[in-house]
Amino acid sequence: MALPLLILIARIVETSLETVRTIYINRGHANLAGWIGIAKTGIWLLSTGIVITNLGNYWNLFAYLAGYGLGTLIGMQIETMISLGYVIVRLITPADPQPLITELSSLGYGMTRIEGSGSFSQTVAIIFMIVPRTALGQLLVLLSTRHPDILYTVEDVRTIKEGAKIFHKDTKSRILGFFGL
């Protein structure tokens, strides 16, 4: 029973590493993604080799498959904890946006406001914000509790100008930010 447990743990680690590697690739951290890929592939070779050489052992096969599923779930949790990079938050409101802008500005968020029109409203305000992914959860809680009628969308940002002033709160060190801490 030790071998299926070893396979399960190896697959959980390997699949979680693959998720993290994908995150770093999407955020432009190629070197770190490469090193993670080396570790992930080594674990994959060992766990897959054990299963292939013992195809008659259904516990090994089950552990291999279960490890993939659990590793995917754990990898997604790790992605949430890493919170690497920035997102664009787009707010659309037909109401006067000034109270919202004042409130968000007092919390340190930078914004750009554009006037527009909608099919259900003569005028709408569109507010663009570039927000550190680490601050997104707090912003979404604020929007859903204090401004539940505002439509918002969130999109990933792949590249941002180095040193751009987008959020007045203290920024993290580049080393910690690289690892999403």
C-alpha positions in Angstrom: 0.0 0.0 0.0 3.0 2.3 0.3 3.6 2.4 -3.5 0.1 3.8 -4.3 0.5 6.4 -1.6 3.9 7.4 -3.1 2.3 7.6 -6.6 -0.6 9.7 -5.2 1.7 12.2 -3.5 4.0 12.4 -6.5 1.1 13.1 -8.8 -0.3 15.8 -6.5 3.1 17.5 -6.3 3.7 17.2 -10.1 0.3 18.5 -11.1 0.4 21.3 -8.6 3.9 22.3 -10.0 2.4 22.2 -13.6 -0.3 24.7 -12.5 2.3 27.0 -10.9 4.6 26.7 -13.9 1.7 27.7 -16.2 1.1 30.8 -14.0 4.7 31.8 -14.2 4.7 31.3 -18.0 1.6 33.5 -18.4 3.1 36.2 -16.2 6.4 36.2 -18.2 8.7 34.5 -15.7 10.3 32.1 -18.1 13.4 31.2 -16.1 11.4 30.2 -13.0 8.9 28.3 -15.1 11.8 26.4 -16.7 13.2 25.3 -13.4 9.8 24.3 -12.2 9.3 22.3 -15.4 12.5 20.4 -14.8 11.3 19.3 -11.3 7.8 18.6 -12.6 9.1 16.4 -15.4 11.4 14.4 -13.1 8.5 13.6 -10.8 6.2 12.8 -13.8 8.8 10.3 -15.2 9.2 8.5 -11.9 5.5 8.2 -11.1 4.5 7.3 -14.6 7.3 4.7 -14.9 6.1 3.0 -11.7 2.5 2.8 -13.0 3.4 1.6 -16.5 5.7 -1.1 -15.1 2.9 -2.3 -12.8 -0.2 -1.9 -15.0 -1.9 -4.9 -13.3 -2.0 -3.0 -10.0 -5.3 -1.1 -10.0 -4.4 0.7 -6.8 -1.4 2.3 -8.5 -3.6 3.3 -11.4 -6.2 4.8 -9.1 -3.6 6.7 -7.1 -2.2 8.1 -10.4 -5.6 9.3 -11.5 -6.6 10.6 -8.1 -3.3 12.5 -7.7 -3.9 14.3 -11.0 -7.4 15.5 -9.8 -6.2 16.5 -6.3 -3.1 18.1 -7.7 -5.3 20.3 -10.0 -7.4 21.4 -7.1 -4.3 22.1 -4.9 -2.6 23.9 -7.8 -5.6 26.2 -8.2 -5.4 27.0 -4.5 -1.7 27.8 -4.8 -2.5 30.1 -7.7 -4.9 32.0 -5.5 -2.2 32.3 -2.8 0.5 33.4 -5.2 -1.6 36.3 -6.5 1.1 37.3 -8.9 0.8 40.3 -11.2 -1.9 42.8 -11.9 -5.5 42.8 -13.3 -7.6 45.4 -15.0 -10.9 46.0 -13.3 -13.5 47.7 -15.4 -16.5 49.2 -13.6 -19.6 50.3 -15.5 -22.3 52.3 -13.7 -25.2 54.5 -14.9 -25.3 56.3 -11.6 -23.1 59.2 -10.6 -19.7 57.6 -10.2 -18.1 60.4 -8.0 -19.0 58.9 -4.6 -17.4 55.6 -5.8 -14.4 57.3 -7.2 -13.9 59.3 -4.0 -14.2 56.1 -1.9 -11.8 54.1 -4.0 -9.3 56.9 -4.2 -9.3 57.2 -0.4 -8.3 53.5 -0.3 -5.4 54.1 -2.7 -6.8 52.9 -6.0 -5.9 54.8 -9.1 -8.6 55.1 -11.8 -9.3 56.4 -15.3 -12.9 57.5 -16.0 -14.5 57.5 -19.4 -18.0 58.6 -20.3 -20.1 56.4 -22.5 -23.6 55.4 -23.4 -25.4 52.1 -23.1 -28.4 50.5 -24.7 -30.4 50.6 -21.4 -29.0 53.9 -20.2 -28.4 57.3 -21.9 -25.0 57.7 -20.1 -22.7 55.4 -18.2 -19.4 56.0 -16.5 -16.7 53.4 -17.3 -13.9 53.3 -14.7 -10.7 51.5 -15.5 -8.4 50.4 -12.7 -5.1 48.4 -12.7 -5.0 46.6 -9.4 -2.4 44.3 -7.9 -3.9 40.8 -7.9 -3.2 40.7 -4.1 -5.7 43.6 -3.6 -8.4 42.2 -5.9 -10.2 40.2 -3.3 -10.6 43.2 -1.0 -11.8 45.3 -3.9 -14.4 42.8 -5.0 -15.7 42.4 -1.5 -16.1 46.2 -1.2 -17.8 46.4 -4.6 -20.3 43.5 -3.9 -21.2 44.8 -0.4 -21.2 48.6 -0.8 -22.0 48.9 -4.6 -23.9 45.8 -5.6 -25.5 47.4 -8.7 -22.2 48.1 -10.4 -21.2 45.9 -13.3 -17.5 44.9 -13.2 -15.2 42.7 -15.2 -11.7 41.6 -14.3 -9.0 40.7 -16.9 -5.4 39.6 -16.5 -2.5 41.9 -17.4 0.5 40.2 -18.9 2.8 43.2 -19.1 2.9 46.5 -17.3 5.3 49.4 -17.6 8.0 49.1 -15.0 7.6 51.7 -12.2 4.2 52.9 -13.4 2.2 54.6 -10.6 -1.1 52.7 -10.5 -1.7 52.0 -6.9 -0.5 54.4 -4.2 0.0 51.8 -1.4 3.6 50.7 -0.8 4.8 48.2 -3.3 6.5 45.0 -2.3 10.1 44.3 -3.0 10.7 42.9 -6.5 12.1 39.7 -5.2 9.0 39.0 -3.0 6.7 40.2 -5.8 8.4 37.8 -8.2 7.2 34.9 -6.1 3.8 36.4 -5.5 4.4 37.2 -1.8 
